[in-house]
Amino acid sequence: MPPFDSEFFGGSDRLEMAADTLFGLVGKLDELAPGFADLAHVRAAFAIDGVYTPDWSSSLKGASEVVLLPRVAGG
């Protein structure tokens, strides 16, 4: 599976955008890279200011950084 930056965002590993929640951020990322939202629920995980955040309704108010991570499975 290719990294998100090369698959969806033209190789950019940093983007500047504002959103109220992670759901909103996924929507904005999908506007930039159509098809991203269709795969995000299966392939993406997020950390807000260094803390893994599985709840995509989490507020981004006051957040300085959101990191998009590949979702991994394992035991």
SVG drawing of the C-alpha trace seen along z (x, -y; Angstrom):
<svg xmlns="http://www.w3.org/2000/svg" viewBox="-18 -27 24 38">
<polyline fill="none" stroke="black" stroke-width="0.4" points="0.0,0.0 1.6,-3.3 1.9,-6.1 -1.0,-8.6 1.2,-11.5 2.2,-9.9 -1.1,-8.2 -3.4,-11.2 -1.5,-14.4 1.1,-14.6 3.9,-13.8 3.2,-16.6 3.8,-15.4 2.5,-18.6 -0.7,-20.4 -2.2,-23.5 -6.0,-23.4 -8.6,-24.2 -11.5,-22.0 -13.7,-21.7 -13.4,-17.9 -11.6,-15.0 -14.7,-14.2 -14.5,-17.7 -10.8,-17.3 -11.4,-14.0 -14.0,-15.9 -11.5,-18.7 -8.8,-16.1 -11.3,-14.4 -12.0,-17.7 -8.2,-18.0 -7.9,-14.3 -11.2,-12.8 -11.5,-9.2 -9.6,-9.7 -12.8,-9.7 -13.9,-6.4 -10.7,-4.7 -10.1,-6.7 -12.3,-4.7 -10.4,-1.6 -6.9,-2.8 -6.4,-6.0 -5.9,-6.8 -5.2,-10.2 -3.2,-11.7 -4.1,-15.2 -1.1,-16.9 0.7,-13.6 -2.3,-11.6 -3.9,-8.8 -7.5,-9.8 -9.9,-7.1 -13.1,-9.3 -13.4,-11.3 -16.0,-13.6 -13.2,-14.9 -12.8,-18.7 -9.8,-20.2 -10.2,-23.5 -6.9,-24.6 -5.0,-21.7 -1.7,-22.7 -1.0,-19.4 -3.0,-16.5 -1.0,-13.6 -2.5,-11.2 -1.2,-7.6 -1.8,-4.4 -4.1,-2.1 -2.4,1.1 -3.8,4.3 -2.2,6.9 -2.3,8.8"/>
</svg>
